[in-house]
Amino acid sequence: MLRLGFLCLASLVGATPYSGFPFSQQLPDVARVGEEYAFTINKDTYRSDEGAVSYSADNMPDWLSFDESSLTFSGIPSSSDATDSLSFDLIGTDSTGTFNQSVSIVVSKEAGPELKTSIFSQLQSMGNTNGYDGLIIEPQKGFEVRFSNDTFQMSSGSSNNIVAYYGKSLNRTSLPSWCYFDEDTLTFSGTAPAINSEIAPSQEFGFILIATDYEGYTGTYGTFYLLVGAHELTTNVSGTLQINATAGQSFSVEVPLQDVQLDGQSISSQNISSVKLYEAPSWVQLDSNNRLTGDVPEDQDSNQLVNVTVTDVYGNQVFLDFEIDVYSNIFTVDDLPDVNATRGDFFVYSLPSSAFSNLNDTDIKASFSNATWLTYYYTNHSFTGLVPDTFSKLEVTIEATMNSLDDSRKFTIRGVGTVHSSSSSQSSTSTSSSSSSSGSHSGTSASSAIASPSATSGSGSKEKSPNKKNLAIGLGVALPLAALLGALLIFFCCWRRRKSTNDEEDDNEKKKSAFYINPQGTAETLKNDTEGDNAKRLSALNVLKLDESGVRDDSSSLTNVESNHSRSHSLYNEAMNHQSTDELISGRSQKITKSWRNGASKWKPRDSLTSLATVATTDLLTVRVADDPNMQRKSQSIFMNRNSSYVSSGSGNYVNYDQSSSSEYVDATDRPRDLTTLDEEFGREFSDSTLSKTSAKFVDVQRKGSEAVNIPRDERSFEGVIENTSNSSML
């Protein structure tokens, strides 16, 4: 018996309602002091295995009530009701018992956040819509719905801030498994679900975007739908369509079905299932030709919103919203305000749009008399003209027509301020002028008259009018002069720059046309060699100076040596490696020509490792030769190291051809005073053994200017050119 009692109790407890979708997870709305509060709970807040659950509330404050049929809490709290946590009991009852749970809401004195940017307007920028609240996406395709950060803002005067955003399904339940929400970027993203039928209507998935100043609650929100289907029914219409109507008059407007598209094409009549009118008053109808018609009541003084829903053969729908703007009066004011015009000044005045119910749709005619100086432009409803010095006042009549309505108003232009006696006066004639929408003034002239009226008065205008004229005259004279001076200055700068450029080109031409004396003594134009032109010129001048100073009493021709750096460097390296000058001679068939002693007697080669360099007269001007045996090896090292950087220019000077710097010119100031050469009478055949026995070595190169030095004849060496008779190449 005891066991049976426990089993009965357990079954009774199991049948009691239990928590389904907790109240707190529904993000209840924040109640604001002085504002109507309404929050509807989810019907699955409590669940039962025994059927439906009925709800009730207990321990609520006096201002709060609960409707059990609609499951809605409502009321208007006062400032004394403000609290961060208002608790009360929410009770659920089924056939087996009740379930009681304490819940709470926030009552705030601060104004909450508000929707700043329309949700639907942002959806329109993302893709095709249904014209009302839905974005159309393709099945099984990725999507991203990102809202701007300024979608919400805090209400003016509130000291709170938005602290959180939430993305939920429309009933504030969790998002479907295929959709995610990023509260940092306000983005809904995912992959659209698959569609199982090609003829079924699109599936609608509702979403809600929440912004709040109290975490865990709702401050404000915006809703939208994602539509997924096999066929896409969309519209090109953005926003609400306007219909202008007049009280007591009829209207007729065609529904723009040409802007409705099915699968990217304008929908045909065969694919339209229905076109229906919703939320319309009794005096608005939709006829069989798909036109909106109606007779506006005479007492209708407010606008009216209506909806036209187009349904295709697949069950998809698009919504076209219309707003009927009802006008019972053209003017919103009983009298137009008067304006002031300063005598002697240019007058500009535009009719205020606030004085008309719909200025853009109103035909306006202006009439006035005794004022040939005044012009009315109907394109922008403005008046312009130069006010005469003797102007007093002018009455202007405005006649307006809109649809079947017509009315008129008057205003006065009054002359203010006095003009200096020296200024010329303009007298007005007694002719009347009238301008309307059919007048002869073109719209292009109207652009100079768009400002609001200028109403100056009294003594201030009396003093400023002459000053303005003087300022205008001064500016009229000064500005052209300044422009002329500026043009002259620019011309002068351009001339100077052009002259400088021409001078530089002339200098370059002179450099290119300069002459120098080559080693053979012939005139040759200096070539445009960026590395060696200055060296050649300087070497030629040095040769001329040496010849003129009488340093040499024997006329000689300079040796031509091929100044190929890479080749000479390679030859000398080979010679040094073998301790022989045989590498410098390509064969026995070579012979020496153009020596200053060549014509006198048979030439005998010197026994020197570097004879090709030491025997040249020009080389003696740039190097110092020593016969100290102790200096030989050191001298070889110095010369060979420097030989890679300096190459003879052909005139006795050495030019630095290092690519990392500009050309340098090297002369030797220390001339050899005690040159000791080998005995010229020691005649022997030219051989490898004799060439390797050398006693004269290069020891120094001085980077100084050239200097003419008298050298005794017996210390001079000869210079020559080794000519290869087999291939006629010059070393």
Buried (B, 14 or more C-beta within 10 A) or exposed (E): EEEEEEEEEEEEEEBBBBBBBEBEBBBBBBBBBEEEBEBBBBBEBBBBEEEEBBBEBEEBBEBBEBEEEEBBBBBBBEEEBBBEEBEBEBBBBBEBBBBEBEBBBBBBBBBBBBBEBEBBEBBBEBBBBBBBBBBBBBBEEEBEBEBEEEBBBBBEEBEBEBEBBBBBBEEBBEBEEBBEBEEEEBBBBBEBBEBEEEEBBBBBBBBBBBBBBBEBBBBBBBEBBBBBBBBBBBBEBEEEBEBBBBBBBEBEBEBBBEBBBBEEEEBEEEBBEEBEBEEBEEBBEBEEEBEBBBBBBEEBEEEBEBBBBBBBBBBBBBBBBBBBBBBBBBBEEEEBEBBBBBBBBEBBBBBBEEBBBBBEBBBBBBBBBBBBBBBBBBBEBBBBBBBBBEBEEBBBBBBBBBBEBEBBBBBEBBBBBBBEEEBEEBEBEEEEBEBBEEBEBEEEEBEEBEEEBBBBEEEEBBEBBBEEBEEEEEEEEEEEEEEEEEEEEEEEEEEEEEEEEEEEEEEEEEEEEBEBBBBEEEEEEBEEEEBBBBBBBBBBBBBEEBBEEEBBEEEBBBBBBEBEBEEBBEBBBBBBEEBBBBBBBBEEEBEBBBBBBBEEEEBBBBBBBBBBBBBBBBBBBBBBBBBEEEBBEEBBEBBBEBBBBBBBBBBBBBBBBBEEEEBBBBBBBEBBEEBEBBEBEEEEEBEEEBBBEBBBBBBBBBEEEBBBBEBEEEBBBBBBBBBBEEEEEEB
